Every structure is written in C-alpha cells, then in structure tokens.
C-alpha cells in the first residue's frame, strides 16, 4: 500500500483534539463500549482485507471448550456450576508473527496519535503492546457456524476493528457489569442467568472499518455463530497499560497452539 495513503480517517475523527477525546471517553464510561464509525479509510480497509484474506488457510483453530472466566475447571465445584460450565469458541486466528512487516496494521498499531487517543479515552498514562511474539496483533476468522463463546476478558480493555462482516450472525452481544472482578465478586448468579438464556444481552452494532474499544473484564460477552458463505474477519490490537506484560505459556498454547 502507498505509504502516502491515509490509513485513519482523521478528517472525520480528530484523534488529537481534547474535546473529541473527552466525548469518546464519556461514551465508553457510560456504555462500557465505544464505537468509532468509519475509523479506517476505505483504501486502508481494502488493503488490510486483501492482505488478510489469504491467511485464513493458516489460521489456528482451538479445539477445546472453556469456561467464561478462561480458567481451568474447579473440581471442588459441580460440573453445572457457572464456574465450570463449558462454552465453545471455534473461530480461528493468525498471530502477530504472521502479520507482514510492512502491513498497514503495524503502522496503525504504532501510530503515536492513535496510541495517545486510546490513552485519553481509557484514562491511562501509557499503552504498550504485549511482550510476546504472538499476541499484539491478531486477525480473527469466523466462517459459517464458528463463534466466540461467552467469556470475560483478562485485560481491562480490548481494541478491535471489524474488517469484514458475515452474511448473517456474528452479533457481538454483551452484559455490562456481570461481575465485579476488583471486588472479588465472580457474578455467579448473573453468569448462570446469561448461560441459561434468562437474562437478555445488549447487541453492539458496528460495521467494517469501525473501531471498537470495549471494557470486557467485567462485561460478559460473546460473538454469535456466523451464517452464510462469507467469513467474518476482525483485527485485534492487544495493548496493556504497563510495559513488559505477555501471555503465559499456557495461555499462548491455548490461544495459538504454540508458545513462540
């Protein structure tokens, strides 16, 4: 892609403007999620899709179920306990080391204006990529029937851009404040209600090229199974608010099928 071609639509979104940042931060605080529509330019979106699409054949698909806390089961609790209830995540992904060195995704991730915008919106002093070889940029693929099961994030925030929507399904659903991780409340009654279909979830609407900043540590969330012949594609920019943090070897093996 021509390096002079803009990647982010800064004419529409004034990422360095303090007033704009405050407005976005307010939306994130009120809703637990921020959608910035048309964040990527059309040219950038087309380039990333063209670059990523052939990589679907190289994606890793986890074959294990998991609980919503992304932890090992507790044998002291019944199998039907919310902590031990298993859900399915069947989407595939390519890891950071499979992203080309000259990819527009790397330029976006490293963009100092983008990073400063995220810091302002999230109310943090700094933002850093993961300190491992696999986690910082991932592209997710969900062909027909594939899904991301209900879960809480380990990190306090997630940064994603939808690259391509499926024909149907692929809905991002979430239940805000389903637990209080800082207070040690695991939210078992609400988790059980969601898993049993007794508590409705919100639906977050976004389109290809839209940026989503989401606080998923205490919000239970999932992506429903996709429908149709078009593979849903989404990029995750994984950041931390402290340097030197990487995933454990167990987590790397679970998510990527390898540790390096």
N, C-alpha and C positions, 0 to 999 in steps of 0.2 A: 504494500500500500504506500502511496506517495506520502512522504513524511510531512509535506506541507498541508495535507488534507486534515481539517479539524476532526478530532475524534469525539469530543464532547460538545454538545450544543450550548455553548456559553453565551450565545446571543439570547437564548430563551431563559437560561438559568445562570444567574450572576453569582457564581460559586464563591467569589471573594467578597461579596457585599454583606456586611454585618447584618443589615436588616433582613435580607433574604435568608441568611443562616438562622437568625432568630425565629423567623416564621416556620422554617423547616423543623427546627428543634421543638417548637411548640406542638406541631402536628405529631411528631414522634412521641413526645411525652404524653399527649392526650390519647393517642390511638395505639401506642406500642409499635406502630409501623409507619414508615414514611415511604410514599411512592412519588418519585420524581419522573413525571411522564416525559418521554422523548429525550432522555438523558444522552444517549448516543446519537450521533448524526446518522442519517440514512446510509451514507457511504461507509462509516465505521461498522455499522451493524452488518451490512452486506459482506464486508471484508472478513469479519470475525466468523460469520456463518459459513462462508466459503472455506475458510481455513479449518474450522472445527468439524464440519460435516464428515469428511473422510476419516476422521479419528474415531468415529463411532465403533468401527470394527476393532479398535484397540482398547475399548473401554473395559474396565474391570467391574464385574457384577458380583456383589456379595451374595452368598448363598445361605447366610444364617439369619434367623429371626432375632429380635431384640426386644427388650422392654422399653418403656417410654423414657426411662432415666439413662439409657445407654450404658447400663452396668450389668455385671453378671447376676444371675438369679440368686436369691437368698433361700437356701434350703430350709431355713427355720420357719419360713412362711409358706402357707398353702399355695399350690400352683395357680389357683384362681385369684389370689391376692393381687391388687393393682400393681404391686412392685414386681410380681413375677409374670404377669400377663404378657404374652408374646405377640408382637405385630410383625408385619412383613415390610421390608424395604427392598425393592427389586430393581431400582434404577442403576444405571452404570455411570462410570465417570472416568475421565482421564486426569492424571495427576500433573502437578506443576512441572515435573521434569519432561513431560510430553508436550508441553506448550513451546512452540518455536521461540528461539531467542529474539527474533525480530517481530514477534506477534504484536498487534495493536493492544492486546490485553496486557502485555507487560508495560507498555507505555502508559496505559490508563492507570494501572496499579501504582506505578512510580510517580505519577503526576503530583507535584507538590501542592498545586491548587486543590486538586481532588482530596488529597490527604488532609489539608487544612480545613476544607469544608466538612469532612467527616468528623474531625476533632471538634469543630464548633457545634455541629449538630448533636454529637454524642456527649459533649461536655467533658472531654478528656484532654490531657495535655499533649499526648503524642500517640501515634498509631504506627504499628510495626507489623511486617509480615511474619509468618510462622518461621521458627528457627529449625526447619527440617526441609528435606528435599522435595516433599510431595504435596504439602498442604496449602501453600499460599494462593495459588490459582488452580481451580478445578473447573472443568466443563462437565456438566451432568447431562445424561441422555436417558429419556424415558420413551421407549417405543410402546406400541399398543399393549395395554394391560399392566405396564410397570408403574410403580408407585413409590412414594416415600411415606413410611408408616408414622403414626403418632409418636412424637418424642419432644423432649426438652433439649435445648442446646446446652453444651458445656460452657461455651463462651457467652459473654454478656450481650453481644450483638452480632448480626450477620449482615453482609453486604453482597447483594446479588443483582444481576441484570438478566432478564429473560431474553434469549436470543431467537427462539422460535417456539410458537405455540403449537400444540397438537390440534387435530381436528375437533376433539372434544375431550372432556375430562381434564385432568391436570389442574384441578382447582386447588389453590392454596387456602387452606382452612385453618383457623386458629381460635383458641380460647384464652383470652387475656387473663393474667394473674391466676392461673390454675394452681400454682403453688407459690410459696414464699421461701426460696432457697436460702436467702440471707438469714431468715428467722428459723430455719430448720424444719419448716412445715412442708412435707412432701406432697400434700394435697391429695391424699389417697381417695377420699370420697368423690371429689370432682373428677379425678382421673378415671375412676370406675364409672361415673356417670357418662363421661365422654365416650369411653370404650364400649359401653353398652348402648350408646345412642340415645341416652336420656337427657343430655344437655346439648343444645344446639351450638354450632360453631359459627364464627364470622367467616366471611369469604372476602379475601383481599384481591381486588381486581387490578391487574396490570397487563401491559402489552409488550411485545418485542421492542427492545430498546429502552425500556423503563428501568430505572434504578430503584431497588427496594432496600431500605435499611430497616432491620427488624430486631426487636429485643426478644429473643427466644429462650432465654434462660428460665423464665417463669411462665411463659406463654406456651401451652401445649399446642402443637401444630403438625400438619401433615400436608402432603400433596396427593390428591386422589388419583386412582388409576387413569392413565391416558386411554383415549378412544380414537381409532382410525389409523390411517397409514402413515401419518406424518409424525416423526419423532420430536418430542418436546426437548428443547435444548436450553440450558441455563448456565451462566457462569457465576461461580462463587469467588469473590475476593475475600480471602480469610485474613483478618487482621487481629492483633491483640493490642491492649493499651499499655503493655510493658514489653521491653525487648527480651530476647533470649528464650521465648516460650515456644516449645514444639510439642507435637503429639507424642504420647508414649509409644513404645514399640508394639504393645498390644493393640492400641487404637489404630496405628498405621497398618498393622496386619489385617485388622477387621475392615477398615475402610478401603484399603488399596490392594490387599492381598500380598503385600511386601513391606519391608521396613526401609528400603532405600532404593 
